[in-house]
Amino acid sequence: MLILLGVVFSAVVFRYVVQSPIPWSFEVSRYLNIWLVFLGMYYLEKDDEFLKVDYFISFLPTHFQKWLKLFTGILVIIVEFLLIFQGFIFVYKISGQKTAALRIPMWIAYVSCPIGMMFMSKISISKLIQYIKSFS
């Protein structure tokens, strides 16, 4: 986050004060932001801080709430595995491309999706196992 902040701040200073923009700053900030989103999702899931809309669920009987939580936990893991699989397919398809300004491989930026989802699925699976153990 600090690196992203430093790059964006430097880009603004160079563009408006020095009158010479940094050509690679937009690209670096974009790819750092992509990585921050997927790693941030992991930290939110780990601390159970993801935004949830559970207002209507609270009106259901407790028995249904338990089964719904189990179902959504399984569904989340399935979606995470699909994103891992499709993410690696996408990374493979763009493996020969390079970024415009930095000329680094594009896969470095976009492998953040499957890696982030791997971290998320690890947390989701462990939470689901704990929930199943406490399910009664």
C-alpha positions as a Python dict, from the first residue, in 0.01 Angstrom:
ca = {
    (1, 'M'): (0, 0, 0),
    (2, 'L'): (283, 236, 82),
    (3, 'I'): (452, 159, -248),
    (4, 'L'): (130, 236, -434),
    (5, 'L'): (91, 560, -242),
    (6, 'G'): (451, 654, -317),
    (7, 'V'): (416, 583, -689),
    (8, 'V'): (92, 782, -724),
    (9, 'F'): (226, 1073, -519),
    (10, 'S'): (546, 1080, -725),
    (11, 'A'): (344, 1071, -1048),
    (12, 'V'): (138, 1372, -938),
    (13, 'V'): (446, 1567, -829),
    (14, 'F'): (632, 1492, -1150),
    (15, 'R'): (331, 1574, -1369),
    (16, 'Y'): (231, 1905, -1210),
    (17, 'V'): (547, 2034, -1043),
    (18, 'V'): (831, 1908, -1262),
    (19, 'Q'): (612, 1914, -1578),
    (20, 'S'): (748, 1575, -1682),
    (21, 'P'): (514, 1281, -1619),
    (22, 'I'): (647, 940, -1523),
    (23, 'P'): (540, 713, -1811),
    (24, 'W'): (525, 389, -1612),
    (25, 'S'): (349, 522, -1299),
    (26, 'F'): (-5, 448, -1418),
    (27, 'E'): (87, 93, -1509),
    (28, 'V'): (263, 22, -1179),
    (29, 'S'): (-23, 171, -976),
    (30, 'R'): (-280, -33, -1169),
    (31, 'Y'): (-100, -363, -1113),
    (32, 'L'): (-23, -289, -749),
    (33, 'N'): (-391, -209, -701),
    (34, 'I'): (-491, -543, -854),
    (35, 'W'): (-259, -728, -615),
    (36, 'L'): (-387, -526, -319),
    (37, 'V'): (-748, -614, -400),
    (38, 'F'): (-687, -990, -402),
    (39, 'L'): (-458, -990, -99),
    (40, 'G'): (-699, -758, 79),
    (41, 'M'): (-980, -1004, 14),
    (42, 'Y'): (-773, -1271, 188),
    (43, 'Y'): (-721, -1054, 496),
    (44, 'L'): (-1090, -962, 509),
    (45, 'E'): (-1191, -1327, 487),
    (46, 'K'): (-933, -1429, 747),
    (47, 'D'): (-1064, -1176, 999),
    (48, 'D'): (-1428, -1243, 897),
    (49, 'E'): (-1471, -879, 798),
    (50, 'F'): (-1634, -923, 457),
    (51, 'L'): (-1951, -725, 404),
    (52, 'K'): (-2252, -948, 458),
    (53, 'V'): (-2619, -890, 402),
    (54, 'D'): (-2780, -1110, 661),
    (55, 'Y'): (-3084, -905, 750),
    (56, 'F'): (-3333, -1141, 584),
    (57, 'I'): (-3151, -1451, 706),
    (58, 'S'): (-3217, -1344, 1064),
    (59, 'F'): (-3590, -1393, 1001),
    (60, 'L'): (-3545, -1760, 913),
    (61, 'P'): (-3572, -2032, 1175),
    (62, 'T'): (-3240, -2128, 1334),
    (63, 'H'): (-3246, -2469, 1170),
    (64, 'F'): (-3267, -2313, 822),
    (65, 'Q'): (-2998, -2056, 909),
    (66, 'K'): (-2754, -2335, 991),
    (67, 'W'): (-2821, -2519, 665),
    (68, 'L'): (-2804, -2196, 465),
    (69, 'K'): (-2468, -2110, 618),
    (70, 'L'): (-2341, -2458, 529),
    (71, 'F'): (-2473, -2426, 173),
    (72, 'T'): (-2322, -2079, 121),
    (73, 'G'): (-1988, -2197, 261),
    (74, 'I'): (-1978, -2480, 8),
    (75, 'L'): (-2089, -2246, -271),
    (76, 'V'): (-1816, -1995, -184),
    (77, 'I'): (-1550, -2267, -203),
    (78, 'I'): (-1681, -2384, -541),
    (79, 'V'): (-1666, -2027, -678),
    (80, 'E'): (-1315, -1982, -539),
    (81, 'F'): (-1197, -2302, -709),
    (82, 'L'): (-1356, -2192, -1036),
    (83, 'L'): (-1174, -1859, -1013),
    (84, 'I'): (-847, -2037, -940),
    (85, 'F'): (-893, -2264, -1241),
    (86, 'Q'): (-1008, -1991, -1479),
    (87, 'G'): (-744, -1752, -1344),
    (88, 'F'): (-462, -1992, -1430),
    (89, 'I'): (-614, -2052, -1774),
    (90, 'F'): (-619, -1676, -1833),
    (91, 'V'): (-261, -1638, -1707),
    (92, 'Y'): (-152, -1913, -1944),
    (93, 'K'): (-325, -1741, -2238),
    (94, 'I'): (-150, -1409, -2175),
    (95, 'S'): (186, -1559, -2080),
    (96, 'G'): (355, -1432, -2395),
    (97, 'Q'): (239, -1071, -2360),
    (98, 'K'): (436, -788, -2201),
    (99, 'T'): (309, -468, -2042),
    (100, 'A'): (319, -151, -2249),
    (101, 'A'): (540, 74, -2039),
    (102, 'L'): (751, -156, -1822),
    (103, 'R'): (780, -446, -2068),
    (104, 'I'): (737, -702, -1789),
    (105, 'P'): (531, -1018, -1845),
    (106, 'M'): (157, -960, -1807),
    (107, 'W'): (113, -1277, -1605),
    (108, 'I'): (289, -1110, -1309),
    (109, 'A'): (-4, -874, -1271),
    (110, 'Y'): (-284, -1119, -1342),
    (111, 'V'): (-161, -1418, -1145),
    (112, 'S'): (-286, -1225, -843),
    (113, 'C'): (-639, -1358, -900),
    (114, 'P'): (-564, -1730, -873),
    (115, 'I'): (-310, -1675, -594),
    (116, 'G'): (-553, -1460, -397),
    (117, 'M'): (-828, -1716, -447),
    (118, 'M'): (-595, -1994, -329),
    (119, 'F'): (-539, -1804, -5),
    (120, 'M'): (-912, -1735, 24),
    (121, 'S'): (-1005, -2099, -38),
    (122, 'K'): (-762, -2211, 233),
    (123, 'I'): (-939, -1986, 483),
    (124, 'S'): (-1287, -2079, 354),
    (125, 'I'): (-1216, -2452, 374),
    (126, 'S'): (-1083, -2426, 729),
    (127, 'K'): (-1386, -2219, 834),
    (128, 'L'): (-1622, -2469, 673),
    (129, 'I'): (-1449, -2761, 848),
    (130, 'Q'): (-1480, -2582, 1182),
    (131, 'Y'): (-1845, -2510, 1113),
    (132, 'I'): (-1918, -2869, 1019),
    (133, 'K'): (-1749, -2988, 1340),
    (134, 'S'): (-1968, -2754, 1545),
    (135, 'F'): (-2282, -2833, 1343),
    (136, 'S'): (-2543, -2989, 1568),
}
